[in-house]
Structure formats: C-alpha cells, structure tokens
Amino acid sequence: MRRLAPVLAVLGLAALGGCGFTPLYGGPGATSGLSHIDVVAPEGRVGFLLREDLDDALGHDKGAPPAYRLELAISQGRAAHGLTVSGVSQRFEIDLGVDYTLTDLATGKVARTGHVTSDISYDSAVQPYAGIAARQNTQELVALNAAAKIQRELAAWMANGKPGPPPPKPPKPATAATAATEAR
C-alpha cells in the first residue's frame, strides 16, 4: 500500500491538470496584477495599518507604475462585552468594515468594488498601559485580517479573467401583492 500512495498522488495531480484546474498563485495572472495596485487609505492608525498590510499582501512593486488604484473607506467600532457585577467591562470587541473600490488607471473606470468585515475581541487589563497595548495589538490584527480578505478577493477576481464590476443585486422575491399588481 505504501508503494501505491505516490502513484495515486501523481495520478490525482494529473487528473486535476486535465480538468483545467490551476492554482490561484500558480499562473502569471493573479500575482503579477496584484503588485501593480496603489493603495489609498484614510488617515488614522487603522488606515495606516491597513495600507501597510495591503502593500505587503499584494506585493506592491514601488518601482513600477501602478495599473490600478485601490481606495479604501473604513468604519470601525468598539463594543464592550462581559460586564462584571460592578459594571466594568472585561472584554472588548473591535469591529472593522472596509469598503474598497479598485479603479483601472488606464481607463479611469471602476473595475471592482467590495466590502469586507473583520472583528476581533480582546481582554481588558487593570493596568492602563496593558489596556492600551492590548487595544493596539487588536487594531493590528483586525487590519491584517481585513487586508488578507481584500487580497484574496482581488486575487480571485484577477485569476478569473478580471470580470467587470460585480453583478447587481438580484431583485427581491415577488410577494403575492406584487405579483398581482404586475399581472394587471
């Protein structure tokens, strides 16, 4: 059986190649396009962290002219959880929402839009410095998580032949009243 395992693995890989399977980072399509994206983030600590994480995730080539501009709009919140008897919170959650717009610089047209969310919890601390450090660490993690989601969405989009903007949302299902009105 041990001699048969490598043979089956090679046959499995050959079958994947025959069906048109290509890994996301295997071909020249996705990764080469990602490095030509210029990231524009809003001011502030989380915006700066998100831009830095995206530059790293996309493999930003600072020596080459950008082909796309990625503009980000962020919304963030902090919620208290786990209140003690005295009403003091023991845990906090940082929520980050990122709307992004990818613009083709050659045509000036919007190539892709999207929205990602990220939320991470952390324990509060009695010492003030420890609490600040915990919050800053959580901001770094939430920005890194959002950057990874955006990178995956853009890589999948580029690997699939760079289709246009996402299709419009489907219409709401017709109710009996709507169907009766349209039938007239």
C-alpha positions, 0 to 999 in steps of 0.5 A, a space after each residue: 500500500 505504501 508503494 501505491 500512495 505516490 502513484 495515486 498522488 501523481 495520478 490525482 495531480 494529473 487528473 486535476 491538470 486535465 480538468 483545467 484546474 490551476 492554482 490561484 498563485 500558480 499562473 502569471 495572472 493573479 500575482 503579477 496584477 496584484 503588485 501593480 495596485 496603489 493603495 489609498 487609505 484614510 488617515 488614522 492608525 487603522 488606515 495606516 495599518 491597513 495600507 501597510 498590510 495591503 502593500 505587503 499582501 499584494 506585493 506592491 512593486 514601488 518601482 513600477 507604475 501602478 495599473 490600478 488604484 485601490 481606495 479604501 473607506 473604513 468604519 470601525 467600532 468598539 463594543 464592550 462585552 462581559 460586564 462584571 457585577 460592578 459594571 466594568 467591562 472585561 472584554 472588548 470587541 473591535 469591529 472593522 468594515 472596509 469598503 474598497 473600490 479598485 479603479 483601472 488607471 488606464 481607463 479611469 473606470 471602476 473595475 471592482 468594488 467590495 466590502 469586507 468585515 473583520 472583528 476581533 475581541 480582546 481582554 481588558 487589563 487593570 493596568 492602563 498601559 496593558 489596556 492600551 497595548 492590548 487595544 493596539 495589538 487588536 487594531 493590528 490584527 483586525 487590519 491584517 485580517 481585513 487586508 488578507 480578505 481584500 487580497 484574496 478577493 482581488 486575487 480571485 477576481 484577477 485569476 478569473 479573467 478580471 470580470 467587470 464590476 460585480 453583478 447587481 443585486 438580484 431583485 427581491 422575491 415577488 410577494 403575492 401583492 406584487 405579483 398581482 399588481 404586475 399581472 394587471 
